[in-house]
Amino acid sequence: MTTIAPIDTVDPRTDDRWRELAAGEHGDLFTSPPWIDAVCATYGFTPLARVLLDTDGTPSGGLAWVPISDVRGDRLCSLPFSDWADPVAPDPATWNALVDGLITPGTRLTLRCRRVAAPVADPRLRVTGERLRHTTRIDAPVDDLHRRIDGTARRNIAKAERCGIRIDAVRDISGVQQFTELQVGLRKRKYRMLGQPPEFFENIWERFSADDAVVTMLARLGGETVAGVVFLVWNGVLHGKFAASRPEYLHLRPNDAIFWAGIRWAAQHGMHLVDWGASDLDQPGLVRFKRKYATGEERVVALRSAGEPSRAQVEATRVLGDITWLLTDESVPDEITSRASAVLYRYFC
């Protein structure tokens, strides 16, 4: 007789067993309680998670998601605004137990995970996109790490220093607030996209600063802030999650200076890895930039179940795109664009 392991449905923001999974070998920043809490507090989501338990009550598998119901329809997202969110499912049997009853005809389930994860082989899901994740091992003295990075990167770091670029590691909330101003301008002018609202970054800072796990690296030239990266710490990994810069200063190589500062900070604080996040395949310039520093590269896939949006939901998505295009026009003040993010960004997942 086959024994079915018990599964509990829990709140991943507060459940100790989910925290144990997220802090374990298969956990990650994007399945961590502070990350999920920051996202849900900003956008009014209520997350759920399933935890598979061994006979002694130890958690051995898990899947977190957010149920969403809005003008774009009913759907399950694992997890919103995350580069990836691998389920803790070391084998197909665990994965199938976790999604039993979730993947049904008509259900729209989306998730992002690494290529090696069990969901990729699930015939009920199809690949809808791929991205590249880059990482840098912190496994040597700083001088050796410097020699390991690409020669172009070393020259750019030296140029930034000669040109007077200074990197400040800001631990208080003012760092993410200054970064938000950079991000609004970059996403608006370069991509015609809204950035995540200031409340999101403030929520991130509040959740991660409780464990001293957030630092904003800001590149400055004189009194000007010209580039920035928000780094988050989880499981001994320094995640460079958000980056923005002012295009008119890129010739001074401030981003190279920040990447190198991030590597040095990780080494000084006992991290074993720097994670530079996921890049779209249609961003070859960004991929080339990260490869200068990376020692590892892997694929991240977007997956979706067979459920399809209705015609009305497709139309809502189109209208949302049109409104975004209007609100990111150069004639719209950045303050208005930023305020629009607080209203509209939750619909982009």
N, C-alpha and C positions, 0 to 999 in steps of 0.2 A: 504493500500500500504506500502510495506517495504522500509524503508529508509536505503540506504547503506552508512556507514560512509566513509568519504574521506580518501584516503591513499596517502601519499607522499613518493616518493623514494628519499633518501637523502644520503649524505656522513656522516657516523656516527662519523668521526673524527672532524667535524666542525659544524654540525647542532645543534642549541640550543635546539630543541625539543628532539633530541636523548639524549643529555646530561641530560635533565630533567628526561627522563625515566631512564637513567643509574644511576642517583643520587637519584632515588626514592626508594620506598619500594621493588620493584621487580628488581632493578638494581644490578649489581655486578661488581667486579674487571674486569672480562673478557669481559664485554660489555661496559666498560668505554672507553671514547675517548682516554685517554693517552695510555691505553693498546693496543687498536686497532691500534693507530697511530704508536707505537713502532714496533709492528709485521709487519705492512705493509711497514714501512720505511726500515726495515731490508731486507725484501724478495721481494720487488717490487710489492706487491699486491695493488689492488685498491678495497677498501671495498664498499659495498652498504648496505643500510638499508631501510626497509619499516616502516613508522610511521603511525599508525591509529589515527585519530583525532576525538575528540568529536565535537558536533555542535558549541561549542564556540572556537574551534581551539586548545583545550588542548590535548596533546598526551595521549592516553589511552592504546596503545599497540605498540609493535615493534619487529622487527626481523632483525638482521644483519648477513651478510654473505660475503664471498669472492669468486668471480668466478675465477677458476683456469683452465688454459689450458697449458699442458706441455706434456712430454713424457709419463706420466702416465694417460693421457686422460683429457677430459673436465669434470669438476665437480664443485659443489658448497659446500663450507665448512663453517660451522657456529659453531665456528670460529677457524681458524688455531692455533695450539699450545696453546690451552686453555683447562684447566681442565674441564670446562663446560662453556656453554654460553646460559643460559635459555632465550628463547624469553619472552618478556613482553606480556603474553597472559593468563590472569586470567581465561579464559573460552574457551571452544572449538570453539565458534563462532568467537572470536577474532583470535584464531590460524588459523582457516580456511580462514578468510579474508586476513591474512598476507601472507599465502602460496598459495593463488589463482594464478594459472599460473606458480608457481615455481616447484611444484611437478607434473611432467608430465611423461608419459612413456618415458623411455630412459634417464631421468635426474638422475644423481648421486648426491644426496644431503646427506651430513653427518652432524650430530650435536651431541653434548653431553649436557645432561640436567639432573636435579634432577628427581627422580622417580615420583614425584608428578606433573610434568609439563604436560600441555595439549598434546604435541607431542607424549607422550608415548602411548596414546590411539588411535592414528591415524593409521588406518589399512593400510595406504600406506607406513608406515615405519616399519622396523623390528629392534629388539634389536640385536646388534652384540657384545656387551660386557658390563661389569659392573665394577665399581670401588667403593671404599669407601671414603667418605669425612669425616674428623674429625674436630671438633671445640671445643674451650674452652670458656665458658662464663666468662666474666670479670664483675662480679656482687657482689663482696665482697672485703674487705680489703686484702692486699697482704698476710698477715699472714694466713688468712682463705683460700686463694687460695692455699697456700703452703700445708696446712693440707689436702686439698681436693684431691691433686694429689696422685697417687699410691705410696705406701711405698717404692717400689723398686726405683722409680724415685727420691724420697727424699734422699735415701741413695747414689744414683749415683751422684746427685748434690753435696752432701757433699764430696764424694770421689774426684770429679773433683777439688773442691776447695782445698782439702788437697794436691793434687798432683801438685798444682801450675797452673792450667788452669785459664786463665784470659780472660774475654769477653770484647771486644771493640765494641762499637756501632759507626760505621763509616758512616758519612753522606755524604762525598764527593765521587767523582767518583773513587777514589783509592780503595774504599771498593769493588765495583763490579768488578774492574779489578783484585784484588787479589782473589776474589771468582772464577772468570773465570778460573784461573790457577788450582784451586782445582778441578773444575768440569770436565775439560778436562781429567785429570788423572783418576778420579773416574769412569766416564762413559766408558773410554777406557779400563781400566784394569778389572773392575768388571763386566761390561755389554757388552763389545765389541760393544759399540755404540758411535756415534759422539755426542758431546755436541753442544748446540746452540753456534753460533760464538760470539766472543767478541763484535762485532758491535751491536748485539742484546741487550746485557746487557748495553752497553753504551747508546743505544737509550732509553731503559727503564729508566736509571738514568736521562737522559736529560728531558724526558717527566714528570716523577714523581717528580723530585727535584724542578721543578717550583712551586709546591705546598708543598714543604717540606714533601713529602709523600713516601720517600724511605730511608731505613736504612739497612746497612749490618752488621750483627752480626758476628764477627770473633773470634774464640777461639784460643788463643795463649798459647804456652808453651815456655817460654824464648823468643827467637827470631823467633820461628817457628809458622807459621799459620797452624793449624791442622784441622780446621773445619770451616764451614761458612754457614749462611743462609741469603738470600736476602729477606727482608720483604718489602711489599708494602701496603700503606694505601688507602682505598677507603670506603666511607660511614661509617666511624667509626669502620671499621674492619681492623685488622692487619693481612695481608696475608703472611704466610711463604711459598712463592712460590717456591724458589729454595734452595736446600740443597746439600752440598758435604762435604766430610771429607777424611782424610788420614787413611787408614785401620790400619796402624801400631800404631796409637795412640788411637784407639777406646777403649782399656782397661782402659783408663783414663777418659772415659765418657764425652768427650767434647760436644757431641750432647745434652745430658741431660742438661748440663750447658747452652747451647744456648737456648734450649726450655724454660727453666725457666727464662732466661734473657728476652726472647721475651714476656712472660706473664707479667713480672714486668714492662717492657717498655710500654706495652699496658695499664696496669693499671695506670701508672704514666702520660700517655698522653691522658687519657679520652676515650680510646677505649671501646667498649662494647663486643667485641668478638675477639678471635684469630682464624683464619682459617688456618689449617695445610695442606690444599690441598687434592688432591685425590690420593689414592694408589691403585695399581692393586691388584686383589684378589690373584694373584700368588706371592705376596710379603708378606707372613705372618709375617716375622720378622719386616718389616716396619709397618704393621698394629698393631702388638703388641706394638711397641715402641710408636706410636701415642696414642693408647688407654690409656697409662699410664697418659696422660695429658688431654685427651678429656673428655668433658661433653656431647658431642653430636656426633652421627654417623648417616650417611644417605647414600643411594645408589645414584650413578651417572651412568646413562646408556648412551651407545653409540648407536645411531640410524642411519639407512641408508635407503634410498628409493630403489626402485626395480632396478634401472639402474645398469647394470653390465659392468665392464671393458672388453675391447677386449682382444684377445689373445696376441696381441703386447704389450698392456699396462700391462698385467700380467707379460710378459717377462721383460719389463722395470723395474718393481718392483723387480723382482728376481735379475737382474743385479745390481740394486742399493744396494741390500743387500749384494751381493758378494763383491762389491767395498768397502762397509763399513767395511766388515770383514777384507779385506786386509789393509785398512788404520788405523785400530785399533790394528794391530799386535804390539807386544811389540817392535819389531825391528824398527818401524816407530817413528821418533822423535815426541814429543808432539807438537812441533811447526807446523809440517806438518799436523798432525791430526787436529789441530785447524784451519789451513788455509783451509783444505778440508771441514770443516763444513760450511764455508762461501759460498762454491760452491754448496754443496749437500743438506744442511739441508732443504731448501725450498721444496724439493720434498717429504718430509716425511709426509706431511699433506694430 
